[in-house]
Amino acid sequence: MDAIDLLSGVLTKTGDLVDGVTADQLGLPTPCDEYDVETLRNHLVGWLLVFAAGSQERRHEGDPTAYVCGADPAGEFRAAAADLVAGWRTHGFDREVRVVGGRSPAESVFNMALMEYMAHGWDLAVATGQPVPFTEQEAARTLARAEATLPPQYRGEGMPFGDIVPVAEDAPAVSRFAGFLGRRAAADDATG
């Protein structure tokens, strides 16, 4: 499995989680303190549009934090995911990619997208009681990319990522990944 196939698999599984959300779950809390399920779903699609535009060498217009899904959130997610994957397949990694606020090395942007959609897929699964769908191989490879990408200065109070939550070394890779990204429920997920 190459890197783009890895991303495609994670996006497909996260899209299935988006599709599995029911109307009565929209107000449920998620492992991300600032998001309920509906806000997380909007975040997932809004930022996917940004990542897709960058991968396709387009400039994204609009504020991803203000994005609100329409009547078919899963359809919107899947269309943007297909656009993102096609952009990576067409334009590759030997370039800089615009996300927000400037251009960054393609590999870093790719890793950010991969981390974003596995982490928030995990969040959505935990919040809605759906099984966490990511395979051991997907989670292990995403964790390795996260460890290589996420510097300590982006962790802690007021930062995009929480402090690392200790998870047993022999826990499933998806639980270790969630713990690495600061998800408190990861330790419980690994043991129970």
Secondary structure by P-SEA (a helix, b strand, c coil): ccaaaaaaaaaaaaaaaaaaccccccccccccccccaaaaaaaaaaaaaaaaaaaaccccccccccccccccaaaaaaaaaaaaaaaaaaccccbbbbcccccccaaaaaaaaaaaaaaaaaaaaaaacccccccaaaaaaaaaaaaaccccccccccccccccccccccccaaaaaaaaacccaaaaaacc
